Amino acid sequence: MQRKLYSGRDPSRAVAIADLQAMARRRLPHFALEYLECGAEDELSVRANRAAFESIGLVPRTLRDVSARTIATRFRGGDASAPIAVGPTGFNGMLWRDADIALARAAARSGVPFCVATLASASIERIAAATRDWPDSPRWLQLYLFRDRQCTLELLQRARDAGFSSIVLTTDAVVYGNRNWEARNYRGFKRPNWRSMLNAATCWRWLANVYAPGLPRFENLDGFIGQRATALDAADWIERQMDTALTWRDVEWLRERWDGTLIVKGILDADDAMHAVRCGADSIVVTNHGGRQLDGAIPSIAALPAVADAVGDRAEILLDSGVRRGMDAIKARRLGAQGVLLGRATLYGVAAAGERGALRALQILRDEIDNGLAQLGCAGLDRLADVAIA
């Protein structure tokens, strides 16, 4: 029987991430929705991520005292109210005006880390200013190692000055994934074709919120390409600056220049995980980039056990890709991850209703994690080791 999802405008009525997804689908033009949802080529890895989570069964224990539960989590990049963090995603301004600000504030209000992307629509400094009322809320910066290392060093210094605790180095996107939907929807970098614009003209709420005030830009790059640079100018700069010669020596170079938490994101192989540890990574993120890079890459959750066995307690393990339910975070924790990074789950929230939608997404996931622990007979996340996997 097909579920009937809520697709109105009130995020408080959403009871699952799928409801926020339905709300976002109703509001967004087709090209922006595909930017949010789609993956590389035939999207085998996008579907495999969900199928892998769904294939994992847990065996509940009964008659356990779960009257006093906690889902609080200690990440190396800061404490959190739950084993979740809002992961880095780029060009969110296409979904909601100042979406990055909305996500950062929702994360701070929820007590979980927020990671701003280098290619975010809001700058490091604006994120820091928007979350100054929550000084203890962890702020992370996702980073690329550009060919011009001075650009990378400037971003590092700006992160220090803004009080960011962690750097998340993305290693699996030095070559852009083959995303067929982009070729169908755009006439150049993030410039919708006429068919896409005709569809957008029917989405008046999106037009008023995103298009009418002026298209968002990559604010973190203003100092490198200029504030008046077009999306095509940014695309040309990014393509020239992506360093396809990146190696583990470059991770060591970054480690020497950053004294905060270093998180290496882009790991699916146990040997790569060990390389990251040897290069000084405090944490690693097991990920297939949400299925947006190599189509056919194994699901993140399938790669997790081998990585956890190889790394042990030498580094913290995080996971992303395919997380849509609190039980997904519980399964990741049971298989060796300290917590999960959220991508589409919170983007659906912000695309549906801005900060209120993002806050609702985080509340839904936190409630599901708490309920799932109770159902499993666990009073805390540390008790998941007693839960059998079926």
Secondary structure as UniProt FT lines:
FT   HELIX           11..13
FT   HELIX           17..27
FT   HELIX           30..37
FT   TURN            41..42
FT   HELIX           44..55
FT   STRAND          58..59
FT   STRAND          73..75
FT   TURN            76..77
FT   STRAND          78..80
FT   STRAND          84..86
FT   HELIX           92..94
FT   TURN            97..98
FT   HELIX           99..110
FT   STRAND          114..116
FT   TURN            118..119
FT   HELIX           124..130
FT   TURN            131..133
FT   TURN            135..136
FT   STRAND          139..143
FT   HELIX           149..161
FT   TURN            162..163
FT   STRAND          166..170
FT   HELIX           180..185
FT   TURN            189..190
FT   HELIX           194..200
FT   TURN            201..202
FT   HELIX           204..206
FT   HELIX           207..211
FT   TURN            212..213
FT   HELIX           219..221
FT   HELIX           222..225
FT   TURN            227..228
FT   HELIX           231..241
FT   TURN            244..245
FT   HELIX           248..257
FT   STRAND          261..267
FT   HELIX           270..278
FT   TURN            279..280
FT   STRAND          283..286
FT   HELIX           289..291
FT   TURN            295..296
FT   HELIX           300..311
FT   TURN            312..313
FT   STRAND          316..319
FT   HELIX           326..334
FT   TURN            335..336
FT   STRAND          339..342
FT   HELIX           344..376
FT   HELIX           381..386
FT   STRAND          388..389
//
